[in-house]
């Protein structure tokens, strides 16, 4: 049986007709590239707007009483221009008419957002000569808004049996409301990555290629360091850590469907199709990098609730009582650095807005700490690598690099797997800290 590749193309890869032509050459160059997941058109130039943002704005304007035709005109022109420039014999008027009807209804914002992928999928299918399969008929959510895996994967298996090739738009699926009516539901922004991963698993692909505008995963953010190296191979675990901490090439949730069945991912660059990119594989198939550190990532916008209490370590239930306060408020924490008589809870800064005083009061009542305070404006930096657990001196080198840059460390946390070390620094020191870590581990 021939191999199957699922290929997903991001918004920048399908922003206009010229990009469509590049994408078509890539897909048709290998017959194994059989299932294609497109995003909505992205920016064509720096000042341009993404179609998904235009759709959100259009829907909100129509809901506010604005004229549909005037509000939708910029979106229509984006797709009509692709049709004209590719000389496609595709009539989108029926789709535009459906959009007009749905935009007039409340509670259909997800439908609005999904139309960029839907229309782009129609055009790409026509240009390639592939069948178009609407994601609404094969991607399903349960009543809680989570992927209905059993139904979705069964539908994808049936689709693969019917269509040896297909274009399936990303970002959305179908959910039923309490009355049994079907509605479009989207994943979070960037969710076409998730659709691609789900499709890859559903059709039992040998490889999931994710095509974007960069040539793979960098060891550090290229906006912060100059010409960082591309990681040739990385494990799913390492990718998860780096993605969660701000490395944004791939949606962090997109690894789970393919990881569960061992399908590798290949990050590729539409504008440099000959570059090998980055392969994401199972841990047992990933090499240990020579420097023992695979990459560094970080992001701003955190705070730390810090508590001190004498004999905290011998007080049974202290941490449970404190965390129960967060549970009652539906708050999840990021990290939980601890000491013998100290406990820190790292949260996103936005979570505390408007309820900081209440949370501190309830935590004080629950745990009776001797001292409690919130440290704001913290940035977190993660140093990630599977080889760290078997290497001496990684933590020492990290701390020395930060100290050498004259930066104060506000927090240190290491995962139990010893695959990452996370430090907290003042947000004003974030960029300098990332550069210092990069120089220490990746500049030879």
C-alpha positions in Angstrom: 0.0 0.0 0.0 1.3 3.5 -0.9 2.2 5.8 1.9 -0.1 8.6 2.9 0.9 12.1 3.8 -1.5 14.7 5.3 -0.4 18.2 4.5 -1.6 21.3 6.2 -0.9 24.8 4.9 -1.1 27.9 7.0 -2.6 31.2 6.2 0.6 32.8 4.9 1.0 29.8 2.6 -2.4 30.5 1.0 -2.7 34.3 1.2 -3.1 34.9 -2.5 -3.0 33.3 -5.9 0.8 33.2 -6.1 0.9 31.3 -2.9 -1.7 28.9 -4.2 0.6 28.1 -7.1 3.5 27.3 -4.7 1.2 25.1 -2.6 -0.1 23.2 -5.7 3.5 22.5 -6.8 4.4 21.1 -3.4 1.3 18.9 -3.2 1.5 17.6 -6.7 5.3 16.9 -6.5 4.6 13.8 -4.4 1.6 11.5 -4.9 1.8 10.5 -1.2 0.5 14.0 -0.4 -3.1 12.9 -0.6 -5.1 14.8 2.1 -4.8 18.6 2.3 -5.9 20.8 5.2 -5.9 24.6 4.3 -6.2 27.6 6.6 -7.9 30.8 5.8 -5.9 33.4 3.8 -3.4 35.2 6.0 -1.6 38.5 5.5 -0.1 39.2 2.0 2.0 42.0 3.4 2.8 43.5 6.8 -0.1 46.0 6.9 -2.6 43.5 5.5 -5.4 41.8 7.5 -6.0 38.1 8.0 -9.3 36.9 6.5 -10.3 35.3 9.8 -10.0 38.7 11.6 -12.0 40.3 8.7 -14.7 37.7 9.2 -15.0 38.3 12.9 -15.2 42.1 12.3 -17.8 41.6 9.6 -20.0 39.4 11.7 -19.8 41.7 14.7 -20.6 44.7 12.5 -23.7 42.9 11.0 -24.9 41.9 14.4 -24.6 45.6 15.4 -26.9 46.6 12.5 -24.3 47.3 9.7 -25.1 46.5 6.1 -23.8 43.1 5.1 -22.7 43.8 1.6 -20.6 46.8 2.7 -19.1 44.9 5.6 -18.4 41.7 3.7 -17.0 43.4 0.6 -13.3 43.2 1.6 -13.7 39.5 2.4 -15.5 38.9 -1.0 -12.7 40.7 -2.8 -10.0 38.5 -1.2 -11.5 35.3 -2.5 -12.8 36.7 -5.8 -9.2 37.9 -6.6 -7.9 34.4 -6.1 -10.5 33.1 -8.4 -9.7 35.7 -11.0 -5.9 35.3 -10.8 -6.0 31.5 -11.0 -8.7 31.6 -13.7 -10.8 29.2 -11.7 -14.3 28.2 -12.9 -15.7 28.4 -9.4 -18.9 30.2 -8.5 -18.9 31.2 -4.8 -22.3 33.1 -4.9 -24.2 30.3 -3.2 -21.6 30.3 -0.4 -21.8 34.0 -0.1 -25.6 33.8 0.1 -25.4 31.3 2.9 -22.9 33.5 4.8 -25.3 36.4 4.4 -28.1 34.4 6.1 -26.0 33.0 8.9 -24.3 36.4 9.7 -27.8 37.7 10.5 -28.2 35.2 13.3 -26.9 35.5 16.8 -24.7 32.8 18.3 -23.1 32.0 14.9 -19.8 33.7 15.5 -17.9 30.4 15.1 -19.6 29.8 11.7 -18.5 33.3 10.7 -14.9 32.6 11.7 -14.8 29.3 9.9 -15.7 30.6 6.5 -12.2 31.6 5.6 -11.1 28.0 5.8 -14.2 26.8 4.1 -13.9 29.1 1.1 -10.2 28.6 0.8 -10.8 24.8 0.8 -13.3 25.1 -2.1 -10.8 27.1 -4.1 -7.8 24.9 -3.4 -9.8 21.7 -4.2 -10.9 23.2 -7.5 -7.3 24.3 -8.3 -5.9 20.8 -7.5 -8.7 18.8 -9.0 -9.2 17.1 -5.6 -12.6 16.4 -4.0 -13.7 18.9 -1.3 -14.9 17.4 2.0 -16.5 19.8 4.4 -15.0 19.4 7.9 -18.5 19.9 9.3 -19.4 16.4 8.1 -16.3 14.6 9.6 -15.1 16.6 12.6 -17.4 16.4 15.6 -17.5 17.9 19.1 -19.5 16.4 22.0 -21.9 18.5 24.1 -19.1 19.7 26.3 -17.2 21.1 23.3 -14.5 18.5 23.2 -13.6 16.4 20.2 -15.8 13.4 19.8 -13.0 11.1 19.0 -14.9 7.9 18.3 -17.3 9.5 15.9 -14.7 11.7 14.2 -12.2 9.0 13.6 -14.9 6.6 12.3 -16.0 9.3 9.9 -12.5 10.0 8.7 -11.9 6.3 8.1 -15.1 6.2 5.9 -13.9 9.3 4.1 -10.5 7.8 3.3 -12.2 4.7 1.9 -14.3 6.9 -0.4 -11.7 9.4 -1.4 -8.1 8.6 -2.1 -7.4 12.3 -2.1 -9.3 15.2 -0.6 -9.2 18.8 0.6 -10.6 19.2 4.1 -10.7 22.8 5.5 -9.2 23.3 8.9 -10.2 25.0 12.2 -13.8 23.8 12.6 -16.3 21.0 13.0 -19.9 20.4 14.1 -21.5 20.5 17.5 -25.2 20.0 18.5 -26.9 22.3 20.9 -29.3 21.2 23.7 -32.2 21.0 21.2 -30.2 18.8 18.8 -29.6 21.5 16.2 -26.2 21.5 14.5 -23.8 24.4 14.7 -20.3 25.1 13.5 -17.7 25.1 16.3 -14.1 26.2 15.9 -11.0 25.2 17.6 -8.9 28.0 19.2 -7.0 30.3 16.9 -4.4 28.3 14.9 -6.7 25.3 15.1 -6.1 24.2 11.6 -2.9 22.6 13.0 -5.2 20.5 15.2 -7.5 19.6 12.2 -4.4 18.4 10.3 -3.3 16.2 13.2 -6.8 14.7 13.6 -7.0 14.0 9.9 -3.6 12.4 9.9 -4.6 10.1 12.7 -8.0 9.4 11.1 -6.6 8.3 7.8 -3.7 6.4 9.3 -1.1 8.7 7.7 2.6 7.8 7.6 3.5 11.5 8.0 1.8 14.8 8.9 3.5 17.7 7.1 2.7 21.1 8.5 3.7 23.8 5.9 4.1 27.4 7.2 6.4 30.4 6.6 9.4 29.2 8.5 11.9 26.4 7.8 11.2 24.5 11.1 11.5 24.9 14.8 14.3 27.2 15.9 16.3 26.6 19.1 15.2 30.1 20.2 12.8 32.9 19.1 14.3 34.5 16.0 12.7 37.8 17.1 15.0 37.8 20.1 18.2 36.2 18.8 19.9 36.5 15.5 19.8 33.6 13.1 19.1 30.8 15.5 19.7 27.3 14.3 16.8 25.1 13.1 16.2 21.9 15.2 16.4 19.0 12.8 14.6 16.5 15.1 12.7 16.9 18.3 10.6 14.7 20.5 6.9 15.3 21.1 7.6 15.9 24.7 10.2 18.6 24.0 8.0 20.2 21.4 5.1 20.3 23.9 7.3 22.1 26.5 8.6 24.6 24.0 5.2 25.3 22.4 3.6 25.9 25.7 6.3 28.3 26.7 5.8 30.5 23.6 7.4 28.8 20.6 4.5 29.4 18.2 5.3 27.5 15.0 2.8 24.8 15.8 -0.4 24.9 17.9 0.5 23.2 21.2 -2.6 21.0 21.1 -1.9 19.7 17.6 0.6 17.1 18.8 -1.8 15.0 20.8 -3.8 13.2 18.1 -0.7 12.0 16.1 1.5 11.5 19.2 -1.0 8.9 20.5 -0.4 6.7 17.5 3.2 7.6 16.7 2.7 9.5 13.5 5.7 12.0 13.0 5.2 15.6 12.1 7.4 17.5 9.7 7.4 21.3 9.9 8.2 22.7 6.4 8.5 26.1 4.7 6.2 26.8 1.7 8.6 29.4 0.5 11.7 27.1 0.8 10.2 23.7 -0.1 13.6 22.1 -0.4 14.6 22.8 3.2 14.1 19.6 5.3 12.5 21.5 8.2 12.0 19.9 11.6 10.8 16.4 12.3 8.8 15.8 15.5 9.0 12.1 16.6 8.5 9.8 19.5 11.1 10.1 22.3 12.7 6.8 21.5 13.3 8.0 17.9 14.7 11.4 18.8 18.4 12.0 19.2 20.0 13.5 22.3 21.4 16.8 21.1 25.1 17.3 21.6 24.7 20.2 23.9 22.0 18.3 25.9 19.7 21.3 25.5 17.2 21.2 22.6 15.8 24.7 22.8 14.9 27.7 24.9 11.5 29.5 24.9 9.6 31.9 27.1 6.8 34.4 27.5 5.7 37.3 29.6 2.6 38.0 31.5 2.8 36.0 34.7 2.6 36.6 38.4 3.5 34.6 41.5 1.4 34.3 44.7 4.1 33.6 47.3 3.4 32.2 50.8 5.5 31.6 53.8 4.6 29.6 56.9 6.7 28.1 59.6 6.6 24.3 59.6 4.6 24.3 56.3 6.2 21.0 55.3 4.8 19.1 58.2 1.3 20.6 58.0 -0.8 17.9 56.3 -3.2 19.3 53.7 -1.8 22.8 53.5 -1.3 22.8 49.7 -4.6 21.0 49.1 -6.5 23.7 51.0 -4.7 26.5 49.2 -5.3 25.0 45.8 -8.9 24.3 46.6 -9.4 28.1 46.5 -8.2 28.2 42.9 -10.4 25.2 42.1 -13.5 27.0 43.4 -12.8 29.9 41.1 -12.0 27.7 38.1 -8.4 28.7 38.0 -5.5 26.5 36.8 -2.0 27.3 37.8 1.2 27.2 35.6 3.8 26.1 38.1 4.1 25.3 41.8 7.6 26.0 43.1 8.0 25.0 46.7 10.4 25.1 49.6 10.3 23.8 53.2 8.3 26.7 54.5 7.4 28.4 51.2 4.9 27.9 48.4 4.6 29.8 45.1 1.7 29.6 42.7 2.5 30.9 39.2 -0.5 32.2 37.3 -1.2 34.2 34.2 -1.4 37.8 35.1 -4.9 38.3 33.5 -6.4 35.7 35.8 -6.0 38.0 38.8 -7.5 41.0 37.3 -10.5 42.2 39.3 -10.3 39.4 41.9 -6.8 39.6 43.4 -7.9 40.9 46.8 -10.6 38.2 47.0 -8.3 35.4 46.1 -5.7 36.4 48.6 -8.3 36.7 51.3 -9.6 33.3 50.6 -6.1 31.8 50.4 -5.3 33.4 53.8 -8.4 31.9 55.4 -7.7 28.5 53.9 -4.0 28.1 54.7 -3.3 30.8 57.3 0.2 31.6 56.0 2.4 33.9 58.0 3.0 36.0 54.9 1.4 36.2 51.5 2.0 38.5 48.6 1.8 38.7 44.8 4.8 39.4 42.6 3.7 40.9 39.3 5.3 41.3 35.9 7.1 38.0 35.7 8.4 36.4 32.6 9.1 32.7 32.4 11.9 31.1 30.4 12.2 27.3 29.8 15.3 25.5 29.0 14.3 22.2 27.4 16.2 19.0 26.5 15.9 15.3 26.9 19.6 15.0 27.5 19.5 17.2 30.6 18.7 14.4 32.9 21.9 12.7 32.2 24.1 15.7 32.1 26.0 17.4 34.9 26.1 21.2 35.2 23.2 22.3 33.1 21.5 24.1 35.9 24.8 25.7 37.0 25.5 26.9 33.5 22.0 28.4 33.2 22.2 30.2 36.5 25.7 31.5 35.7 24.6 32.8 32.3 21.7 34.7 33.9 24.0 36.1 36.7 26.6 37.0 34.1 23.9 39.2 32.4 23.3 40.9 35.7 19.8 39.6 35.9 18.0 38.6 39.1 16.2 35.3 39.2 12.8 35.5 40.9 11.8 31.9 40.7 13.2 28.5 39.7 11.3 25.3 38.9 12.3 22.0 37.5 10.0 19.4 36.1 10.0 15.9 37.7 11.2 14.4 34.4 14.2 16.8 34.5 13.5 17.6 30.9 13.1 21.3 31.6 14.2 24.0 33.9 12.1 27.1 34.2 13.2 30.4 35.7 11.2 33.5 36.4 12.7 36.9 35.8 11.3 40.5 35.8 9.6 41.2 32.5 12.0 44.0 31.8 14.9 41.5 31.8 13.1 38.9 29.6 14.8 39.6 26.2 18.3 39.9 27.8 17.8 36.7 29.7 16.8 34.7 26.6 19.8 36.0 24.7 22.1 35.1 27.6 20.8 31.5 27.8 21.0 31.2 24.0 24.7 32.3 24.0 25.5 29.9 26.8 24.0 26.8 25.2 24.0 27.4 21.4 26.9 29.7 20.5 30.1 27.7 20.3 
